[in-house]
Amino acid sequence: MKIVFTGTLVATLLISGCASVDMASRAESIKAKEFNSPSQGNAGVYIYRNSFVGRVT
C-alpha cells in the first residue's frame, strides 16, 4: 500500500509542474501599479504582499 501511495505522490508531483506565462510589458506593469486617490468621501485600499509566493525575481 505504501508503494502505491508513494508512486501516486511522485507521479502527481511530476505532472503538476510550474506554469509559465507571458509577462506584461514594463509600461503595462507600471500602469497597473498606480494608485489614484479616491474621490471625496470614499476610501482606497492598497494591498502590498511581501512574500515569496508569486514574487518575480
mmCIF file of the N, C-alpha and C atoms, coordinates in Angstrom:
data_MODEL
# 
_entry.id   MODEL 
# 
loop_
_atom_site.group_PDB 
_atom_site.id 
_atom_site.type_symbol 
_atom_site.label_atom_id 
_atom_site.label_alt_id 
_atom_site.label_comp_id 
_atom_site.label_asym_id 
_atom_site.label_entity_id 
_atom_site.label_seq_id 
_atom_site.pdbx_PDB_ins_code 
_atom_site.Cartn_x 
_atom_site.Cartn_y 
_atom_site.Cartn_z 
_atom_site.occupancy 
_atom_site.B_iso_or_equiv 
_atom_site.pdbx_formal_charge 
_atom_site.auth_seq_id 
_atom_site.auth_comp_id 
_atom_site.auth_asym_id 
_atom_site.auth_atom_id 
_atom_site.pdbx_PDB_model_num 
ATOM 1   N N  . MET A 1 1  ? 0.829   -1.196 0.000   1.00 0.00 ? 1  MET A N  1 
ATOM 2   C CA . MET A 1 1  ? 0.000   0.000  0.000   1.00 0.00 ? 1  MET A CA 1 
ATOM 3   C C  . MET A 1 1  ? 0.872   1.257  0.000   1.00 0.00 ? 1  MET A C  1 
ATOM 4   N N  . LYS A 1 2  ? 1.983   1.220  0.742   1.00 0.00 ? 2  LYS A N  1 
ATOM 5   C CA . LYS A 1 2  ? 2.872   2.370  0.775   1.00 0.00 ? 2  LYS A CA 1 
ATOM 6   C C  . LYS A 1 2  ? 3.496   2.631  -0.595  1.00 0.00 ? 2  LYS A C  1 
ATOM 7   N N  . ILE A 1 3  ? 3.776   1.577  -1.334  1.00 0.00 ? 3  ILE A N  1 
ATOM 8   C CA . ILE A 1 3  ? 4.375   1.726  -2.660  1.00 0.00 ? 3  ILE A CA 1 
ATOM 9   C C  . ILE A 1 3  ? 3.390   2.410  -3.605  1.00 0.00 ? 3  ILE A C  1 
ATOM 10  N N  . VAL A 1 4  ? 2.127   2.029  -3.546  1.00 0.00 ? 4  VAL A N  1 
ATOM 11  C CA . VAL A 1 4  ? 1.109   2.646  -4.395  1.00 0.00 ? 4  VAL A CA 1 
ATOM 12  C C  . VAL A 1 4  ? 0.959   4.120  -4.039  1.00 0.00 ? 4  VAL A C  1 
ATOM 13  N N  . PHE A 1 5  ? 0.905   4.429  -2.750  1.00 0.00 ? 5  PHE A N  1 
ATOM 14  C CA . PHE A 1 5  ? 0.779   5.816  -2.309  1.00 0.00 ? 5  PHE A CA 1 
ATOM 15  C C  . PHE A 1 5  ? 1.985   6.631  -2.742  1.00 0.00 ? 5  PHE A C  1 
ATOM 16  N N  . THR A 1 6  ? 3.178   6.098  -2.533  1.00 0.00 ? 6  THR A N  1 
ATOM 17  C CA . THR A 1 6  ? 4.407   6.803  -2.907  1.00 0.00 ? 6  THR A CA 1 
ATOM 18  C C  . THR A 1 6  ? 4.466   7.017  -4.414  1.00 0.00 ? 6  THR A C  1 
ATOM 19  N N  . GLY A 1 7  ? 4.102   6.008  -5.179  1.00 0.00 ? 7  GLY A N  1 
ATOM 20  C CA . GLY A 1 7  ? 4.094   6.128  -6.636  1.00 0.00 ? 7  GLY A CA 1 
ATOM 21  C C  . GLY A 1 7  ? 3.103   7.178  -7.116  1.00 0.00 ? 7  GLY A C  1 
ATOM 22  N N  . THR A 1 8  ? 1.930   7.185  -6.524  1.00 0.00 ? 8  THR A N  1 
ATOM 23  C CA . THR A 1 8  ? 0.912   8.184  -6.874  1.00 0.00 ? 8  THR A CA 1 
ATOM 24  C C  . THR A 1 8  ? 1.386   9.585  -6.512  1.00 0.00 ? 8  THR A C  1 
ATOM 25  N N  . LEU A 1 9  ? 1.996   9.735  -5.356  1.00 0.00 ? 9  LEU A N  1 
ATOM 26  C CA . LEU A 1 9  ? 2.502   11.034 -4.926  1.00 0.00 ? 9  LEU A CA 1 
ATOM 27  C C  . LEU A 1 9  ? 3.601   11.534 -5.860  1.00 0.00 ? 9  LEU A C  1 
ATOM 28  N N  . VAL A 1 10 ? 4.525   10.673 -6.220  1.00 0.00 ? 10 VAL A N  1 
ATOM 29  C CA . VAL A 1 10 ? 5.621   11.057 -7.116  1.00 0.00 ? 10 VAL A CA 1 
ATOM 30  C C  . VAL A 1 10 ? 5.075   11.427 -8.491  1.00 0.00 ? 10 VAL A C  1 
ATOM 31  N N  . ALA A 1 11 ? 4.146   10.641 -9.007  1.00 0.00 ? 11 ALA A N  1 
ATOM 32  C CA . ALA A 1 11 ? 3.553   10.931 -10.313 1.00 0.00 ? 11 ALA A CA 1 
ATOM 33  C C  . ALA A 1 11 ? 2.820   12.264 -10.293 1.00 0.00 ? 11 ALA A C  1 
ATOM 34  N N  . THR A 1 12 ? 2.092   12.533 -9.233  1.00 0.00 ? 12 THR A N  1 
ATOM 35  C CA . THR A 1 12 ? 1.376   13.800 -9.109  1.00 0.00 ? 12 THR A CA 1 
ATOM 36  C C  . THR A 1 12 ? 2.340   14.973 -9.084  1.00 0.00 ? 12 THR A C  1 
ATOM 37  N N  . LEU A 1 13 ? 3.415   14.852 -8.335  1.00 0.00 ? 13 LEU A N  1 
ATOM 38  C CA . LEU A 1 13 ? 4.401   15.929 -8.254  1.00 0.00 ? 13 LEU A CA 1 
ATOM 39  C C  . LEU A 1 13 ? 5.092   16.165 -9.595  1.00 0.00 ? 13 LEU A C  1 
ATOM 40  N N  . LEU A 1 14 ? 5.353   15.116 -10.329 1.00 0.00 ? 14 LEU A N  1 
ATOM 41  C CA . LEU A 1 14 ? 5.999   15.264 -11.628 1.00 0.00 ? 14 LEU A CA 1 
ATOM 42  C C  . LEU A 1 14 ? 5.066   15.894 -12.660 1.00 0.00 ? 14 LEU A C  1 
ATOM 43  N N  . ILE A 1 15 ? 3.801   15.559 -12.599 1.00 0.00 ? 15 ILE A N  1 
ATOM 44  C CA . ILE A 1 15 ? 2.839   16.055 -13.572 1.00 0.00 ? 15 ILE A CA 1 
ATOM 45  C C  . ILE A 1 15 ? 2.467   17.519 -13.291 1.00 0.00 ? 15 ILE A C  1 
ATOM 46  N N  . SER A 1 16 ? 2.391   17.887 -12.025 1.00 0.00 ? 16 SER A N  1 
ATOM 47  C CA . SER A 1 16 ? 1.929   19.237 -11.665 1.00 0.00 ? 16 SER A CA 1 
ATOM 48  C C  . SER A 1 16 ? 3.099   20.201 -11.515 1.00 0.00 ? 16 SER A C  1 
ATOM 49  N N  . GLY A 1 17 ? 3.726   20.535 -12.607 1.00 0.00 ? 17 GLY A N  1 
ATOM 50  C CA . GLY A 1 17 ? 4.851   21.465 -12.597 1.00 0.00 ? 17 GLY A CA 1 
ATOM 51  C C  . GLY A 1 17 ? 4.392   22.908 -12.528 1.00 0.00 ? 17 GLY A C  1 
ATOM 52  N N  . CYS A 1 18 ? 5.317   23.802 -12.535 1.00 0.00 ? 18 CYS A N  1 
ATOM 53  C CA . CYS A 1 18 ? 5.003   25.232 -12.510 1.00 0.00 ? 18 CYS A CA 1 
ATOM 54  C C  . CYS A 1 18 ? 4.576   25.691 -13.901 1.00 0.00 ? 18 CYS A C  1 
ATOM 55  N N  . ALA A 1 19 ? 3.615   26.606 -13.930 1.00 0.00 ? 19 ALA A N  1 
ATOM 56  C CA . ALA A 1 19 ? 3.147   27.152 -15.193 1.00 0.00 ? 19 ALA A CA 1 
ATOM 57  C C  . ALA A 1 19 ? 4.020   28.332 -15.595 1.00 0.00 ? 19 ALA A C  1 
ATOM 58  N N  . SER A 1 20 ? 4.147   28.548 -16.872 1.00 0.00 ? 20 SER A N  1 
ATOM 59  C CA . SER A 1 20 ? 4.908   29.667 -17.385 1.00 0.00 ? 20 SER A CA 1 
ATOM 60  C C  . SER A 1 20 ? 3.986   30.513 -18.251 1.00 0.00 ? 20 SER A C  1 
ATOM 61  N N  . VAL A 1 21 ? 3.884   31.797 -17.921 1.00 0.00 ? 21 VAL A N  1 
ATOM 62  C CA . VAL A 1 21 ? 3.010   32.695 -18.673 1.00 0.00 ? 21 VAL A CA 1 
ATOM 63  C C  . VAL A 1 21 ? 3.814   33.893 -19.143 1.00 0.00 ? 21 VAL A C  1 
ATOM 64  N N  . ASP A 1 22 ? 3.320   34.536 -20.191 1.00 0.00 ? 22 ASP A N  1 
ATOM 65  C CA . ASP A 1 22 ? 3.974   35.739 -20.694 1.00 0.00 ? 22 ASP A CA 1 
ATOM 66  C C  . ASP A 1 22 ? 3.782   36.878 -19.695 1.00 0.00 ? 22 ASP A C  1 
ATOM 67  N N  . MET A 1 23 ? 4.841   37.655 -19.499 1.00 0.00 ? 23 MET A N  1 
ATOM 68  C CA . MET A 1 23 ? 4.788   38.790 -18.590 1.00 0.00 ? 23 MET A CA 1 
ATOM 69  C C  . MET A 1 23 ? 4.286   40.020 -19.349 1.00 0.00 ? 23 MET A C  1 
ATOM 70  N N  . ALA A 1 24 ? 3.680   40.943 -18.601 1.00 0.00 ? 24 ALA A N  1 
ATOM 71  C CA . ALA A 1 24 ? 3.228   42.201 -19.196 1.00 0.00 ? 24 ALA A CA 1 
ATOM 72  C C  . ALA A 1 24 ? 4.445   43.066 -19.489 1.00 0.00 ? 24 ALA A C  1 
ATOM 73  N N  . SER A 1 25 ? 4.248   44.014 -20.398 1.00 0.00 ? 25 SER A N  1 
ATOM 74  C CA . SER A 1 25 ? 5.350   44.926 -20.701 1.00 0.00 ? 25 SER A CA 1 
ATOM 75  C C  . SER A 1 25 ? 5.612   45.818 -19.484 1.00 0.00 ? 25 SER A C  1 
ATOM 76  N N  . ARG A 1 26 ? 6.771   46.455 -19.473 1.00 0.00 ? 26 ARG A N  1 
ATOM 77  C CA . ARG A 1 26 ? 7.136   47.314 -18.332 1.00 0.00 ? 26 ARG A CA 1 
ATOM 78  C C  . ARG A 1 26 ? 6.139   48.464 -18.181 1.00 0.00 ? 26 ARG A C  1 
ATOM 79  N N  . ALA A 1 27 ? 5.694   49.033 -19.293 1.00 0.00 ? 27 ALA A N  1 
ATOM 80  C CA . ALA A 1 27 ? 4.732   50.137 -19.245 1.00 0.00 ? 27 ALA A CA 1 
ATOM 81  C C  . ALA A 1 27 ? 3.394   49.673 -18.663 1.00 0.00 ? 27 ALA A C  1 
ATOM 82  N N  . GLU A 1 28 ? 2.928   48.503 -19.058 1.00 0.00 ? 28 GLU A N  1 
ATOM 83  C CA . GLU A 1 28 ? 1.678   47.964 -18.519 1.00 0.00 ? 28 GLU A CA 1 
ATOM 84  C C  . GLU A 1 28 ? 1.811   47.667 -17.034 1.00 0.00 ? 28 GLU A C  1 
ATOM 85  N N  . SER A 1 29 ? 2.964   47.159 -16.624 1.00 0.00 ? 29 SER A N  1 
ATOM 86  C CA . SER A 1 29 ? 3.203   46.852 -15.217 1.00 0.00 ? 29 SER A CA 1 
ATOM 87  C C  . SER A 1 29 ? 3.175   48.115 -14.361 1.00 0.00 ? 29 SER A C  1 
ATOM 88  N N  . ILE A 1 30 ? 3.810   49.165 -14.830 1.00 0.00 ? 30 ILE A N  1 
ATOM 89  C CA . ILE A 1 30 ? 3.829   50.437 -14.098 1.00 0.00 ? 30 ILE A CA 1 
ATOM 90  C C  . ILE A 1 30 ? 2.418   51.012 -14.000 1.00 0.00 ? 30 ILE A C  1 
ATOM 91  N N  . LYS A 1 31 ? 1.666   50.949 -15.106 1.00 0.00 ? 31 LYS A N  1 
ATOM 92  C CA . LYS A 1 31 ? 0.297   51.480 -15.107 1.00 0.00 ? 31 LYS A CA 1 
ATOM 93  C C  . LYS A 1 31 ? -0.587  50.697 -14.140 1.00 0.00 ? 31 LYS A C  1 
ATOM 94  N N  . ALA A 1 32 ? -0.434  49.387 -14.069 1.00 0.00 ? 32 ALA A N  1 
ATOM 95  C CA . ALA A 1 32 ? -1.247  48.563 -13.177 1.00 0.00 ? 32 ALA A CA 1 
ATOM 96  C C  . ALA A 1 32 ? -0.928  48.825 -11.711 1.00 0.00 ? 32 ALA A C  1 
ATOM 97  N N  . LYS A 1 33 ? 0.278   49.308 -11.415 1.00 0.00 ? 33 LYS A N  1 
ATOM 98  C CA . LYS A 1 33 ? 0.691   49.545 -10.028 1.00 0.00 ? 33 LYS A CA 1 
ATOM 99  C C  . LYS A 1 33 ? 0.395   50.959 -9.542  1.00 0.00 ? 33 LYS A C  1 
ATOM 100 N N  . GLU A 1 34 ? -0.209  51.795 -10.391 1.00 0.00 ? 34 GLU A N  1 
ATOM 101 C CA . GLU A 1 34 ? -0.556  53.145 -9.981  1.00 0.00 ? 34 GLU A CA 1 
ATOM 102 C C  . GLU A 1 34 ? -1.682  53.092 -8.956  1.00 0.00 ? 34 GLU A C  1 
ATOM 103 N N  . PHE A 1 35 ? -1.640  54.012 -8.009  1.00 0.00 ? 35 PHE A N  1 
ATOM 104 C CA . PHE A 1 35 ? -2.707  54.112 -7.020  1.00 0.00 ? 35 PHE A CA 1 
ATOM 105 C C  . PHE A 1 35 ? -3.243  55.529 -7.059  1.00 0.00 ? 35 PHE A C  1 
ATOM 106 N N  . ASN A 1 36 ? -4.391  55.701 -7.679  1.00 0.00 ? 36 ASN A N  1 
ATOM 107 C CA . ASN A 1 36 ? -5.020  57.014 -7.765  1.00 0.00 ? 36 ASN A CA 1 
ATOM 108 C C  . ASN A 1 36 ? -5.821  57.288 -6.495  1.00 0.00 ? 36 ASN A C  1 
ATOM 109 N N  . SER A 1 37 ? -5.771  58.513 -6.024  1.00 0.00 ? 37 SER A N  1 
ATOM 110 C CA . SER A 1 37 ? -6.517  58.888 -4.829  1.00 0.00 ? 37 SER A CA 1 
ATOM 111 C C  . SER A 1 37 ? -8.009  58.722 -5.069  1.00 0.00 ? 37 SER A C  1 
ATOM 112 N N  . PRO A 1 38 ? -8.737  58.212 -4.065  1.00 0.00 ? 38 PRO A N  1 
ATOM 113 C CA . PRO A 1 38 ? -10.183 58.055 -4.231  1.00 0.00 ? 38 PRO A CA 1 
ATOM 114 C C  . PRO A 1 38 ? -10.886 59.418 -4.213  1.00 0.00 ? 38 PRO A C  1 
ATOM 115 N N  . SER A 1 39 ? -12.084 59.433 -4.730  1.00 0.00 ? 39 SER A N  1 
ATOM 116 C CA . SER A 1 39 ? -12.855 60.681 -4.740  1.00 0.00 ? 39 SER A CA 1 
ATOM 117 C C  . SER A 1 39 ? -13.271 61.045 -3.320  1.00 0.00 ? 39 SER A C  1 
ATOM 118 N N  . GLN A 1 40 ? -13.705 62.288 -3.138  1.00 0.00 ? 40 GLN A N  1 
ATOM 119 C CA . GLN A 1 40 ? -14.090 62.800 -1.830  1.00 0.00 ? 40 GLN A CA 1 
ATOM 120 C C  . GLN A 1 40 ? -15.172 61.919 -1.208  1.00 0.00 ? 40 GLN A C  1 
ATOM 121 N N  . GLY A 1 41 ? -14.993 61.553 0.044   1.00 0.00 ? 41 GLY A N  1 
ATOM 122 C CA . GLY A 1 41 ? -15.977 60.735 0.761   1.00 0.00 ? 41 GLY A CA 1 
ATOM 123 C C  . GLY A 1 41 ? -15.788 59.238 0.580   1.00 0.00 ? 41 GLY A C  1 
ATOM 124 N N  . ASN A 1 42 ? -14.794 58.841 -0.180  1.00 0.00 ? 42 ASN A N  1 
ATOM 125 C CA . ASN A 1 42 ? -14.526 57.416 -0.395  1.00 0.00 ? 42 ASN A CA 1 
ATOM 126 C C  . ASN A 1 42 ? -13.145 57.071 0.149   1.00 0.00 ? 42 ASN A C  1 
ATOM 127 N N  . ALA A 1 43 ? -12.936 55.810 0.387   1.00 0.00 ? 43 ALA A N  1 
ATOM 128 C CA . ALA A 1 43 ? -11.640 55.337 0.875   1.00 0.00 ? 43 ALA A CA 1 
ATOM 129 C C  . ALA A 1 43 ? -11.011 54.451 -0.181  1.00 0.00 ? 43 ALA A C  1 
ATOM 130 N N  . GLY A 1 44 ? -9.692  54.354 -0.130  1.00 0.00 ? 44 GLY A N  1 
ATOM 131 C CA . GLY A 1 44 ? -8.971  53.483 -1.043  1.00 0.00 ? 44 GLY A CA 1 
ATOM 132 C C  . GLY A 1 44 ? -8.153  52.473 -0.255  1.00 0.00 ? 44 GLY A C  1 
ATOM 133 N N  . VAL A 1 45 ? -8.022  51.296 -0.799  1.00 0.00 ? 45 VAL A N  1 
ATOM 134 C CA . VAL A 1 45 ? -7.234  50.246 -0.157  1.00 0.00 ? 45 VAL A CA 1 
ATOM 135 C C  . VAL A 1 45 ? -6.158  49.808 -1.137  1.00 0.00 ? 45 VAL A C  1 
ATOM 136 N N  . TYR A 1 46 ? -4.942  49.773 -0.668  1.00 0.00 ? 46 TYR A N  1 
ATOM 137 C CA . TYR A 1 46 ? -3.817  49.313 -1.477  1.00 0.00 ? 46 TYR A CA 1 
ATOM 138 C C  . TYR A 1 46 ? -3.220  48.120 -0.761  1.00 0.00 ? 46 TYR A C  1 
ATOM 139 N N  . ILE A 1 47 ? -3.190  46.978 -1.412  1.00 0.00 ? 47 ILE A N  1 
ATOM 140 C CA . ILE A 1 47 ? -2.682  45.755 -0.793  1.00 0.00 ? 47 ILE A CA 1 
ATOM 141 C C  . ILE A 1 47 ? -1.287  45.496 -1.308  1.00 0.00 ? 47 ILE A C  1 
ATOM 142 N N  . TYR A 1 48 ? -0.363  45.358 -0.383  1.00 0.00 ? 48 TYR A N  1 
ATOM 143 C CA . TYR A 1 48 ? 1.035   45.077 -0.714  1.00 0.00 ? 48 TYR A CA 1 
ATOM 144 C C  . TYR A 1 48 ? 1.386   43.724 -0.112  1.00 0.00 ? 48 TYR A C  1 
ATOM 145 N N  . ARG A 1 49 ? 1.768   42.800 -0.951  1.00 0.00 ? 49 ARG A N  1 
ATOM 146 C CA . ARG A 1 49 ? 2.113   41.455 -0.487  1.00 0.00 ? 49 ARG A CA 1 
ATOM 147 C C  . ARG A 1 49 ? 3.617   41.281 -0.594  1.00 0.00 ? 49 ARG A C  1 
ATOM 148 N N  . ASN A 1 50 ? 4.269   41.086 0.527   1.00 0.00 ? 50 ASN A N  1 
ATOM 149 C CA . ASN A 1 50 ? 5.699   40.873 0.554   1.00 0.00 ? 50 ASN A CA 1 
ATOM 150 C C  . ASN A 1 50 ? 5.970   39.430 0.977   1.00 0.00 ? 50 ASN A C  1 
ATOM 151 N N  . SER A 1 51 ? 5.861   38.527 0.021   1.00 0.00 ? 51 SER A N  1 
ATOM 152 C CA . SER A 1 51 ? 6.092   37.119 0.321   1.00 0.00 ? 51 SER A CA 1 
ATOM 153 C C  . SER A 1 51 ? 6.757   36.459 -0.882  1.00 0.00 ? 51 SER A C  1 
ATOM 154 N N  . PHE A 1 52 ? 7.234   35.258 -0.684  1.00 0.00 ? 52 PHE A N  1 
ATOM 155 C CA . PHE A 1 52 ? 7.910   34.546 -1.753  1.00 0.00 ? 52 PHE A CA 1 
ATOM 156 C C  . PHE A 1 52 ? 6.949   33.977 -2.784  1.00 0.00 ? 52 PHE A C  1 
ATOM 157 N N  . VAL A 1 53 ? 5.663   33.857 -2.451  1.00 0.00 ? 53 VAL A N  1 
ATOM 158 C CA . VAL A 1 53 ? 4.688   33.279 -3.369  1.00 0.00 ? 53 VAL A CA 1 
ATOM 159 C C  . VAL A 1 53 ? 4.320   34.329 -4.408  1.00 0.00 ? 53 VAL A C  1 
ATOM 160 N N  . GLY A 1 54 ? 4.543   34.036 -5.652  1.00 0.00 ? 54 GLY A N  1 
ATOM 161 C CA . GLY A 1 54 ? 4.202   34.946 -6.727  1.00 0.00 ? 54 GLY A CA 1 
ATOM 162 C C  . GLY A 1 54 ? 5.226   36.034 -6.986  1.00 0.00 ? 54 GLY A C  1 
ATOM 163 N N  . ARG A 1 55 ? 6.349   35.980 -6.313  1.00 0.00 ? 55 ARG A N  1 
ATOM 164 C CA . ARG A 1 55 ? 7.365   37.002 -6.494  1.00 0.00 ? 55 ARG A CA 1 
ATOM 165 C C  . ARG A 1 55 ? 8.154   36.731 -7.766  1.00 0.00 ? 55 ARG A C  1 
ATOM 166 N N  . VAL A 1 56 ? 8.410   37.769 -8.533  1.00 0.00 ? 56 VAL A N  1 
ATOM 167 C CA . VAL A 1 56 ? 9.234   37.674 -9.734  1.00 0.00 ? 56 VAL A CA 1 
ATOM 168 C C  . VAL A 1 56 ? 10.611  38.216 -9.385  1.00 0.00 ? 56 VAL A C  1 
ATOM 169 N N  . THR A 1 57 ? 11.624  37.446 -9.646  1.00 0.00 ? 57 THR A N  1 
ATOM 170 C CA . THR A 1 57 ? 12.972  37.881 -9.313  1.00 0.00 ? 57 THR A CA 1 
ATOM 171 C C  . THR A 1 57 ? 13.669  38.438 -10.519 1.00 0.00 ? 57 THR A C  1 
# 
